[in-house]
Amino acid sequence: MHSIHLGENIDELVAQAFSIGCIEVLRDVFEVEGDPPPCPLDIYTYPPPKAEAEASEEDLLRYPSIFRLYAIIQTYLLMSSSPLYQGKDIIDMIWRTMICDRGTSDQSQAPPSFKSYFQSYIDYVSVAYGLVRPFDYMEKIKAAVLSSSPAQLIQSEEQLHALVEQQLQLQGEQYLEFRIVASKFAHSMRVCMTNTGIIGMVPRVSEEEDEVFVIKGVNIPLVLRREGEDRYKVVGQAYFWGFMNGEALRMDGMEEEEIVL
């Protein structure tokens, strides 16, 4: 039997599918109008730098963030403590989820180099949120330049300054590239966590208690909404790391079921 076939009624499709879980938590991934500005003391369990002066509201509002830094950190802490993600590269999972694993071309998977773009994004936004002082950020860049450049290339303060400027420009370009790719999804999708503890991106119109399924023969997980006791309607496509392109079908413990669309 095919994985998707016509049902008993002419308006029905029957599919073989695997459930990822029900949506339990939904969050926006961009700063929305009316949100309180971020504050270094409001960052959950992540300690702010010592002796850090609070940035003014005007300073913070000049740096609207597509992805809330606090949410990223909270997601990292949550995933780190979850047995589902033990032994996984959580940083890789987070940045790929933020951009639905898409590169500059919508049809291409994001290359591994985007991990450094994500780091540049975090560095820039950390300074903007007042979590890292600009001076400390500059010192970090300077230390990276000194450790990666042959000693003979840096024979004066002017040469060091020029190399630091080059690195700052590169990080600025990487930050912008990551932000551009992420912005393609920021206003049309939301971050969610399922009742099974799995984190992903779902259509903005998704609601709590919608269910996420991997349908055999379909490379992308789908968010489905129950219509009655035994039928679903499609809400839209989703991104869940580890459940794309048939990966879920190779996982232990995934139970196949028949659903009606």
C-alpha positions, 0 to 999 in steps of 0.5 A, a space after each residue: 500500500 502507498 504511504 498516501 492514498 485516497 480514503 473511503 470518501 472522495 475528499 479524504 486522503 489517508 497517510 502513514 505517519 509518525 507523530 512528533 508530538 503536540 505543540 505545547 509552547 509557542 513563542 515569537 522569534 522577533 521583537 514585537 511592538 510593545 515588548 519591554 526592552 531587554 534588560 541584563 538582569 532579566 536573563 533567566 539563569 544566565 549571569 550578566 557581566 559583573 560591573 555592567 552598566 545597564 544600557 539605556 532604553 534608547 540604545 536597546 531599541 536601536 538594535 531590534 533583534 530578530 531572535 531574542 537573545 534571552 530565548 536563544 540562551 533559554 533554549 540552549 539551557 533547556 536542550 542541554 538538560 533534556 535527555 533527547 539532546 544528550 550527545 548532540 551538537 546543541 549549538 548546531 541544532 539551534 542555529 539551524 533551527 533559527 534559519 530552518 537550515 536554509 542558506 542564502 538560496 532558499 533551496 540549499 541546506 545551510 553550509 557549516 560555515 553558517 555556524 561562525 555567522 551565528 557566532 557573529 550574530 550572537 556577539 553583535 546582539 550581546 553587545 547591543 543588549 548590554 550583556 557584553 561591553 564594547 571594550 570587552 568585545 574589542 579585546 576578544 577580537 584582538 586576542 583572536 587576531 593575535 592568536 591566529 596571525 603569524 607574529 611576523 605579520 604584526 610588527 606594529 600597533 598600526 598593523 594590529 589595528 588594521 587586522 582587527 578592523 578587517 576582522 570586525 568588518 568580516 564579523 559584521 558581514 557574517 552577522 548581516 548574512 545570518 540576519 538576512 537569512 533568518 528574517 525570511 522566517 521570522 515573521 511567518 514562523 514561530 518557535 515551538 516546543 512539543 509535549 515530547 520536549 522537541 523544539 522546532 519552527 512552525 507556521 505562525 498560524 499554528 496553535 497550542 495542541 496542534 500536532 506535528 507529524 512526519 508523513 512517509 514520502 514527505 520530506 518536511 514535517 507537517 503541522 496538523 489540526 484535528 477536525 473531529 475525532 478522526 480527521 486532520 487538516 494541514 496547517 503548514 510545513 515545519 522545521 524540526 532538527 533531526 526530523 527532516 528528509 526522512 531522518 525520523 524514519 530511521 529513529 528507534 521508537 517511532 511508531 507508525 500510524 494511519 491518519 486521515 486528511 
